[in-house]
Amino acid sequence: MTTGIQALLAFLPILVAGVMLIGLRWPARRAMPIVYILTIAIALGLWGVSVNRVIASTLQGLIQTAGLLWIIFGAILLLNTLKYSGGIAAIRSGFAAISPDRRVQVILIAWLFGSFIEGASGFGTPAAVAAPLMVAVGFPAAAAVVFGMMIQSTPVSFGAVGTPLIVGVQTGLDRAALDARLLAEGSGWDAFFRLITSEVAILHAICGTLMPLFLIMVMTRFFGRNRSWTEGLSILPFAIFAAFAFTIPYMLAGVFLGAEFPSLLGGLAGLAVVAMAARAGLLIPRDRWDFAPPAEWPEGWIGRIEIRLDQITARRIPVALAWAPYVLLAIILVVSRTVPAVGDALKSVTFAARGILGETGINGDFALLYLPGGILVIVCLATLVLHRMAMGDFGRAVRDSAGTLAGAGFVLIFTVPMVRVMINSGVNANDLASMPVTMARFVADSMGHVYPLFAPAVGALGAFLAGSNTVSNLMLSQFQFSVAELLGLSGALMVAGQSVGAAAGNMIAIHNVVAASATVGLLGREGSTLRITILPTIYYVLLTGVLLLLGFHGLGLGDPLVGTTG
């Protein structure tokens, strides 16, 4: 097979998924089993992957699926716990007290609160936490999922206390070889990694500055009465202010503190500053924007999880006490990721499988307590005490939450194993690179010196497949670095572009959309979500690519391995 044919065949499952989900508007529960079978057929028949390895990859995917479902369950349980405790009613009134304007609310909940949760936990948790909260305060379920996915962009490279960089990039690069070369140039790995981290933060800060504005425009265009891109732009000054309130501390943390805390500090600082500004009316326009009354919403906007506060509970609790579970969630997430003793204790309750079916490198684990799902459940138990709930009400919350998992589970048991088969296809009888790497190489070989424009899209492709910035970086960092070397360009900047593109790719990762949809009871509408989130994804990867071209060919940015410090 020629390289072009290999790339086309590797791309075929993604193409078929796109046609079914976006073109034919099939629900994921119908499309993904077909795509999984197609992927296995290509892996076995054309790549020469062994049956044993395909089965091992499938089992690995199922273990990861269990972790994703655990996160979904925890997020739904927290919502239902607060629903029955009276917390949601208080939170809703609290946001209305800050501002009844939905434009302000989407910035506070999605952009700022979501970014903080991403920095603390990763794993798609922001969408799973923010989307139900938006539904609870009056957003259509379809809009909440879209906004929850759109914030899977700027904060993601530094999500889970920097995991995509600390694990993804550092493990994805051949560090042993680079250490020797950097030492010969009078530098070292720590300085090189700090350069990558700084460049990721700067690229994201530039691209992310327009994301709050995109949230507003998407809201008014796709979920407004008049379906207008420009209807809500009177809030432009506030949106830009909210963007800088996050991106400035975010960038400074990335440049001066390292990979662990940009999203955490940016989200926390931004939420505090913007909430105070909104309460004071700073930069808030006189006009107010809201959705049409729920009775006028199309059926496709409404999820199966309905929160009717007046019929659930008559309990009233203070706003501060209602927010306490979310504050506790953030604290536990941060402590568990930054205090080794706490993290190790939580990780001690872990199911792990190494060398599944004897296949080297195919491992799986499910950390019951360390995953955000476990922490969410711990917070729910704490809420039971804090809000003095009756055990009967908490039991209703558990039953409601368990009942929403079946649909998501069916889709994910095909989607995640399909991804793992593709990623693990590099070990085969035909001596071919894995499917994702085959696609990436073809793109690079075809583009030559304009390749930097497309490097972020390659990273986004990896994240689209795996639903993970970290996995995309693991798969493609060394490849991106090698392409940069062949072109005589900075490997550090190319890897930074890879990480930023991979973050943007999370906005269209299928099983992330499924997971977010499940938390608000909107399974089966994944294609509609993807048709919207593809727009900010294109913006993000295109602007990042332009910035890479400018950095390489306009500013001549480099690193120690190409003769400059960058």
N, C-alpha and C positions, 0 to 999 in steps of 0.2 A: 504493500500500500504506500502511496505517496504521502508526504507530510500533510498536504491539503486534505486528502481523503480521511486520514487519521483524525485530523482536527474536526472535520465535518461530522464524522461518526461519534466522536467524543461529545460534540455539541448537541447531537440529536436529542438526547433526553431532555435537555434544557429547552430546546426549540419546541418539542412536542408539548412540554409542560406549559410553555408560554402560549402556544396556539390554543390549547384546551382551556386554560384558566382565563386568559385575556381575550382571545379571539372568539372562542365558542362559548365563553362564560360558564363553563362547567364548574361545579363545586369541587373543591380539592378532594373531598372524599371519593369522588368518581374518577378524577384525573390521576391522582398520585399512585393508586395501585397499578394502573396501566404503565405509568412512567417507570415505576419500580421494576416491573417485569421486563420492559424494554431495556433498562439499564443492565439487568442480569444477562439478558440475551447478548448484548454487545460485549459485556465483560467476558462471558464464557466463549462465545462463538468467534469473536473478532480479536479480542485482546489476549485470549489464551489464559485467563485467570482460572485457577483451579476451583473446582466445586467446593472444596474444603475452605478455601479462602473467602469465597462468596458467602458461604454459610457463617463463617466466623465474623465477617464484616456485618452481616445482618444481625447477628447476636450482639455485636458491639453497639449497633444502632439502637437495638431494643433496650439495652441498658441505659443509653443516653436518653431514650424516649421516656423511660421511667423517671429520670431526673427532671425532664421538662414537665411531665404531668404533675410531679410533686410540686414544682414551682407554681403551676397553674392552680392546683388545689389550694395551696397556701394563700395565693392572692385572692381567690374567690372566697375562701373562708374568712379572711380579714374583712372583706367587704360585707359579707353576710353577718359576721359578728357585730360589726358596727351598725348594720341595718337594724338588727334586733335589740341592740343595746341603747339605741337612740343617738348614737354618735354621728351617723350620717346626717340626720336632721340638723344637728348642731353645726357640723362642718359646712353644710350647704348654707345655713344662715350666716356663718362666718365669712364665706366667700362673697355672699351678697352684701355683707357689711363693708367689705373692702371695696367692691365695685360690682354692681349688677351687670356691667358690660361684659358680654361673653368674650370679647377680644382681650380684655384684661385677664379674665379667668383662664383662658387657654394659655396665655403667656406664663401665668403663675404656676398652674398645675402641670402643664406639659413641658414647657421649655425649662423652667427653673427647678421645680420639685422633681420632675422626671430626670433632669440632668444630675441632680444630687443623688438620687437613688441609683442611677447608672454608675456613678463614680464609686458608690459603696458596694455594689453587688454585681453588676453586669448580668449575664445570662438572660437578657431580654426582660429583666424584672421591671424596668420603667413602664413599658407598655402594659404589663400585667398588673401594675399597681395604679398607674395614672389613668388608664382607660376606664376601669370600673369607678374610680373616683369622679371622673368627668360625667359619666352616666348618672352617678348619684346626685350631682349638682345640677342636672337638667340638660346635658348634651345628648343628642341622638347617639345611639350605640355605634352606628357606622362612622360618624364623625370622630367619636372617641378613639376608635381603632386607628383611623387614619392619622390622627394627631399623635397617638402613642407610638406609631411606627415612624413618623417624621422626625421625632426627637432621637431615634436610633441612628444618629449621625454624629454631630459635633462631639458629644461627650464620650462616644463609644471607644475611641482609641485609648482612653484612660479609664475605662470602665473596670469594675472589680479591682479597684486599687492598682490600676496600671497593668493588669494581666496581659492584654493584647501586645504590649511592648515588652514587659519584663519576661513573660513566658514565650509569647508568639515570635517576636523578633529575635530575642537573644537565643532561643532554641532553634529557630529557623535558619539562622546564619551559621556558617562554619567558623565558630568563634576561635577554635584552636589555631586554624590557619591565619585568621585575621590578627590574633594577638601577636604573632611573630612579625608579621608585616608592619603592624602599627608600631611595635617596639623599634623596628629598624628605622622608622620615620620620626622617631623621637616622641611618639605619642603612646597611647595605650587604649585598651578596650573601654574603660570607664569614660574617658573623654569622648571617644567615638560614639558610645551609646548616648551620652548626654547631648551630643550634636544631633543625633537622630531624634531624640525626644524633643529638643527645642524646635527643630524644624517641623515636626508633627504638630506641636502646639501652635506655632505661627501660622501654618497652612490652615488648620482648623479655625483659628481665631478669625482669619480673613473670610473664609467660606461661611462660617457659622453666623457671622454678623447679620446676614440677611434671613436667617431661618425663622425668627419670630415674625418677620414681615410675610414670609411665605405661609406660615401658619394662618395668618389673618386672611390672606388672599385666597387660599384654598378653602377656608371656612366660608367666606362670602360667595365664592364661585360655585362650590359644589353643595353647600348646605344652607345657603341663604334664600330668602324669598325671591330675590331678583336675579339670582345666578350671575352675579357680577364680580369680576376680578378686582374692581376698583372701589366698590361700595364702602369698604371699611377703612380706606386709606387716610381718613382724617386722624387716625391713631398712629400714623407713621412716626412722629417724634417720640412717642412713648415706646413704640416697638424697637426703635433703634437704641433708645436709652436702656431698655431691658436687655437688648443684645450685648451692649458694652458692659452692662453690670455683671454679666456672666463671662464674656470672652476676655476682658482685661485681666481680672484676677486669675482666670484659667491659663492665659498665656504666660503671665508672670510666674505662676507656680510651675508650669512646664519648663520654662527657661532656667529658673533659679532653684527649684526644689526637687525636680525629678518627676518620674512617671507615676508615682503613687497617687498624687492628690489634686491634679488640675481640675477634674470634673467635680470632685468633692468640694473643694474650696470655691470654685466658680459658682456651683449651684447654691451652696450655703450663703455665700456673700450676696449673690444676685437675688436670692429669695428674700433675704432680709431687707436689702436696699429697695427693691422694687415694690415689695409689700408696703413699706413705709411711704414711698412716693405715691403709690396708688391711693392709700388712705388719705393722703394730703391733697389729692387731686392734681399732683404735679404732672404736666404734659398730657392730662386726660382731656380729650375733646368734649365739647358740650353735647354732641349727639351721642346716643346710646344705641348699641347694636345687639339684637337678640334673634334667636331662631323664631320661626313661625310657631304657633301653638302646636303641641304634640298631636292634636287631632288632625292636623293638616300634613303630618309627616308621611312620606311614602312608606309602604310596608317594609321595604328593604333597609330602612334606617333603624328599625326597631329590633332590639335583641330580645331573646327569650327570658333574660333576667330583668324583671320589672321591680322597681323600687317605688312603692306607693307609701310614702312616709306616714300619711294620715291613717293608714289601715294596718300598719305593722306594730307600732308601739306608741303609747302615750307618754313614755318616759322622756324627760328633758334633762340634759346634762350640760354643764358649762362648755363653751367652745374650747377652752384650754384643755379640759379633760378629754374632750372628743379627739383632739389632735394628739394626745399623749401616746396612743399606740403607734402612730407614724413617727413621732420623735423617738420612741423606744426602738422601733424598727431601724431607724437610721443609726442610732447609737450602737446597737448590737452588731449591725452590719460592719460599721467602721471598726469597732473593737475586735471583731472576729477576724478581720482582714489585716489588722495592724499589730495586734498583740499575739505573738507566736504561741504562747501558752494556751490562750483561749481558742485560737484556731486549731491547734493540735488536739485539744480536748474534744472539740466538735467533730473533727475529722476521724476520731477514734471509732465512731459509729459509722462504718463504711463497708459497703459490699464492693469487693474488688475482684476482677478476673484478669489474670495476666497470661498473655500468650494463648488466647482463646482457640481451642481446638488445635493447639500446637503451632499456630501461625505467629511468627515473630512480629512484634510491633503492633499487633491488634489486641489492645487492652481496653477494659471498660471498668468504670467504678461509679458508685452511687453513694455519695456522702449524705446520709439521711438528715443529719443536723446541720452540716456546714453549708449545704446548698441553701439558697434563699427560701426555698419551700419550707425547710425545717425551721429557719429563723422566723418566717411568717407564722408558722403554727405556734411557736413559742410565744410570739407576741399576742396571738389570739388567746392563748391560755392566760397570759398576763391581763389581757383586756377583760376576760371573764371576771377577774378579781377587781381590777381598777373600776370597772363600770358597774360592779355589783349585779351582774346578770343572774337570772334564774337559770338553773341547769337545763330546764326545758327549752328555753330560748336558744341556748348555745347548741343543744341537740338539734334544733331546727336548722340552725346555721350550718352544722356539719352535714345534715341530710341534703339540704339545698345544694351545697357545694359538691358533694359526691355525685349528685345527679347530673351535673354539667360536664363531667369528664368523658363520658362514653364517646361522644362525637369527636372530640379532639383526639382521643386516644386512637380511634380508628384511622384517622388521617396520618398521625405522627408515626404509627407503626410501619407505614410504608415510606414516608418522606425521609426520616432520618436514616434508616438502613440504606435507602437508595443513595444518599450522599456518601455514606461510609463505603459502599461498594465502589463508587467512583474514585474516592480519595485513595483507597487501598489497592487500586488496580495497577499500580506501578510494579508489583511483583507478578510476573506472568511468563508464559512459555515463549512468547514472541519478542521478548526483550524490548518492550515498548515502555515509554514513560507513562505515568498515570494519566487518566483522562484530563483532569484539570491542567496539568503541566503541559500536555500535548497541545491543548487549545492555546495556552499562554505563549508557548514557543512559536506557534504558527503566526500569531498576531505580531510578536516581536520581529520575527524574520521578515514579515511582509512590510513592516513600517519603517525599519531602519532608524535614521537620525530623528525622525519625527515621533518615534516611539514614546518619548516621555509624555506626549499629549494623551496617549492611551494607557499609560502605566496605571493610573488610578482605576480605570475601567477594568483592567485585569484583576486588581485587588478586589473590586466590587464583585466581579464574577466569582471569585473564590468565596466571598462571604455569602453571595446568593446561593451557592451550592451548599455550604456548610452551615449557614445561619450564624456565623461566628467570625468576628474580626480576628480573634486569636488563631483559629484554624487556618484562615486565609493567610495570615502572616507566617504560620508554620510551613504551609505548603509552598509559598511563593516568594518569601523574602530572599532566599539564596538565589533564586532564578532572577528576580529583579536586580539584585546586586550584580550578578554576572552579566546581565545585559548592559548595565551601566558601564562596567569595566570594558566590555567589548567596544562600546561607543566612546570610551575615554571620558566618561562623565562621573560625577560624584555618586558613589554607591550609597552614601548616607542619605542624600536627598532623594534618590530613587526609592529607597526603602521607606522613607518618610511618606512619599507619594503613595506607595503601596498600602501603608497603614491607613492613611486618610481615605483612600478609595475603598478599602475593605470596610471601614466604618460606615461609609455611605451605602455600601451594598446591603447592610442590615435592614435598610428601609424596604427592600424588596425580597428579603429572605422568606421563602414560602412558609416554613414551619414557624417562623416568628409571627407571621400574620395569623396563622392558625391559632397559635398560643394566645395572642392578644384577643382574637375574635372569641375564643372560648370563654375568656374571663367576663365578657359582657353578653354571652349567649347569642352570638351572631355567626355561627358556623355556616358555611355554604356560600358566603359572599366574598370570599378571598379575592376572586378576580376583580371585583369592583374596587376593592382596596388597592390592589396592585396597579390598576389603571391610573390611580391618583398618585400613589407614592413613587411611581416611576419618574414623575416630573421633577420633584426635588432631587432625586437620585441623579438624573441626567445633569441638572444644574451643578450639583456638587462635584461629580467626577470631571465634568468639562472644565469648570473653573479651576479645579486642582491641576488638571493637565496643562492648562494655559499658564498657571503659576510656575509649574515645573519647567516648561519651555522657557519662560522668562528668566527663571533662576539659572538654568543651564546655559542658554545661548545669549541671553541679554546681560545678566549680571555676572556670569562666569563663576557662580558659586561652586565651591569644591569641598574637599575634606583632606585629611592628612595623606590619604593614599593617592590623591591626584595632584599633590604638591601645594595645596593651600589648606588653611584651617577652616574654610567655609564661613 
